[in-house]
Amino acid sequence: MPQKRYLLTPGPTPVPPEVLAAMAEPVTHHRSPDFKDVFTEALARLKQVFRTENDVLVFTASGTGAFESAVVNLLSPGERVLVVSHGEFGTRWQKLATAFGCDVVPLNYEWGEQPRAEDVARVLAESRAKVALLVHSETSTGVVSDIRALVAACNDAGALSVVDAISSLGAVPLETDGWGIDVVVTGSQKALMTPPGLAFAAISERAWARTAQATLPRFYWDWARARTNQEKGSTPFTPATSTVVALNVALRLILADGLESVYARHVALGRACRAGARAMGLELYSPDDDGAAVLTGILTPPGIDAVALRLALRDRYGITIAGGHGDLTGRLFRIGHIGYVDIFDITTALGAVELELVERGATVERGAAVAAALAAYESGT
Ligand SMILES: *Cc1c(COP(=O)(O)O)cnc(C)c1O
């Protein structure tokens, strides 16, 4: 029998069969009415998932591309920008803004820490930066920040907020308009249950006003050009048309389920995964609370190499999970529960981890992880 494959990383994530089937439809021309109808429908659905009345621009890119679009449309060379980092992605946005010649004011935390609104308020007051770049779900650590409070601090200081919601939008609550967020960026390949290739930016009226004064060079990422085209159901350049067709199906599935039910599923899966890890006596790296609903970071017992464990899961059972970074490469593995993931994906991953830990000589109570995961899942639904 061919090996069954399980993709349980925090992006890309598994894609439902209906969405994959849409990818296989004949390619449409991007200026044809066929495509225009699908694109227009997808744009309307995106607004619902982003919880915004404003335009959501679509780019053919990974999430980083849409984030770069925010930098070049909002900032000018040498301009100050606050960039909060509590993990890999905040650090990436500091490097990105530096590469464009911005004067980056870093607010750095240890990896795994929660950024604090009072720090954001203080650094904005000290630096007088008028734009802040923030990360909602820090995928390197599993920490989901209190983005509502961080954005409120920006709004109080009169600074625009740009939020990396790449692994959080469609997984955990995010109210673009309700929380007064100026720019929300995400990608297709995480909670939106679509293959990689599309990136999105929701933009407030205040952010649009700033675009007119910002002087960093831009062409492919020019928001104004994208908006003019989207108003006509089109894009300035050839988009990944098949991925747009697939996205439209995925958004329909998400909205049919209902965002509240989608969020509740993520919480329940996070509970299940953490309970399973604890039942094996493993230490959690991601926070042990319901806020950490996007992924679970787990440390192997001392002496058991996480890299070898992950390779064995892939080779023996067809299960792909994510690794760790830096000093933790040999200890940390991360199980994603974003998007098209159910409880049996989680018990599959936990069961395979148990088999491999026992194989490597760890003392693990057999079957405890799956039992604990199922019990936690039931309590959460
Ligand atoms: C995945 C991810 C990114 C990177 O997105 P790409 O699509 O790979 O460019 C950025 N930020 C966060 C929080 C992510 O999870």
The ligand as an SDF file (V2000), in Angstrom:
LIG
                    3D

 15 15  0  0  0  0  0  0  0  0999 V2000
    4.2840   31.2850    7.9890 C   0  0  0  0  0  0  0  0  0  0  0  0
    4.5010   32.5990    8.6400 C   0  0  0  0  0  0  0  0  0  0  0  0
    5.1430   33.6470    7.9840 C   0  0  0  0  0  0  0  0  0  0  0  0
    5.8140   33.4900    6.6630 C   0  0  0  0  0  0  0  0  0  0  0  0
    4.9520   33.3880    5.6480 O   0  0  0  0  0  0  0  0  0  0  0  0
    5.4660   33.0160    4.1770 P   0  0  0  0  0  0  0  0  0  0  0  0
    4.1440   32.7100    3.5300 O   0  0  0  0  0  0  0  0  0  0  0  0
    6.3600   31.8230    4.3150 O   0  0  0  0  0  0  0  0  0  0  0  0
    6.1380   34.1850    3.6260 O   0  0  0  0  0  0  0  0  0  0  0  0
    5.2300   34.8700    8.6080 C   0  0  0  0  0  0  0  0  0  0  0  0
    4.7250   35.0520    9.8380 N   0  0  0  0  0  0  0  0  0  0  0  0
    4.1270   34.0680   10.5130 C   0  0  0  0  0  0  0  0  0  0  0  0
    3.6090   34.3230   11.8800 C   0  0  0  0  0  0  0  0  0  0  0  0
    3.9910   32.8000    9.9290 C   0  0  0  0  0  0  0  0  0  0  0  0
    3.4050   31.8150   10.6070 O   0  0  0  0  0  0  0  0  0  0  0  0
  1  2  1  0
  2  3  1  0
  2 14  2  0
  3  4  1  0
  3 10  2  0
  4  5  1  0
  5  6  1  0
  6  7  2  0
  6  8  1  0
  6  9  1  0
 10 11  1  0
 11 12  2  0
 12 13  1  0
 12 14  1  0
 14 15  1  0
M  END
$$$$
